[in-house]
Amino acid sequence: MPDQTTTPTADATHALLVRIADALERLAPPAVVTPDFDAADAFVWATEPARFEPVPRVNRVEMDLLQGIDRVRDQLVENTERFARGLPANNALLWGARGMGKSSLVKAAHASVNRALASADGPRLKLVEIHREDIESLPVLMGLARTSRHRFIVFCDDLSFDADDTSYKSLKAVLEGGIEGRPDNVIFYATSNRRHLLPRDMMENERSTAINPGEAVEEKVSLSDRFGLWLGFHKCSQDEYLAMVAAYVAHHGLPVTEEAWRPQALEWATTRGARSGRTAFQFVQDLAGRLGVPLKAA
């Protein structure tokens, strides 16, 4: 009897291979697009796929409007200037009271240093914001930035870690550890309400239940040691709060006397239970709205 086994034709084999190749391509991660760092001075790091999203206009506050933080302002600007000139500089952790201008200072320092670089006709300093939930992708970000002629401030706002969070290990490896370490053209700035990036009750709980309390949270606490520059932000006094309001009123040219806005500003802070730069700006926004005056763009 004739052989009943059928042999696939060349066309069928080719079609099968094409389907397999298409399936494998769909499973493979998308290729990383070569970033165009000349597109902007600021970017947001995005994943899936990994890319730098240009930010045409940064939401920032002018440096002279940041009142009551002169010492930490000068330290961060000096550190940023050294880094921009290719000199040794430290990763910086800006920690402390809410609403006192931590993230605003990072963005203002970046803008201030770039203005100085513009007169020197050198490469611009780039600001790259990475979201807290994307910290594990830092090695990819660093790899793309490593070969660029530009210098980068990688900035994470409101950085902190919970008890079961292990993504801090990626940050530790990038900042100091690992084989490659942090690229020479990248520095890392972070803001946090916590000095050690961990909630106090979690640290105390782990110490109390550990066999060796001194080592219980050493690995996580040591993360903050990777930041050579610690800048503390503390609650402001009433005089500092009023100085913040006065600076915003003058900057935006609001047609109102201090005798008129002062008691309103004090009442505004009292009803919110806090005096801070954020509270001062929110009051000025409300005041400008009631006066029918638009605020100047940054």
Beta strands, then each sheet from edge to edge (+ up, - down):
strand 1: 42-46
strand 2: 51-54
strand 3: 92-96
strand 4: 125-129
strand 5: 151-156
strand 6: 186-192
strand 7: 229-233
sheet 1: 2+ 1- 4- 5- 6- 3- 7-
end
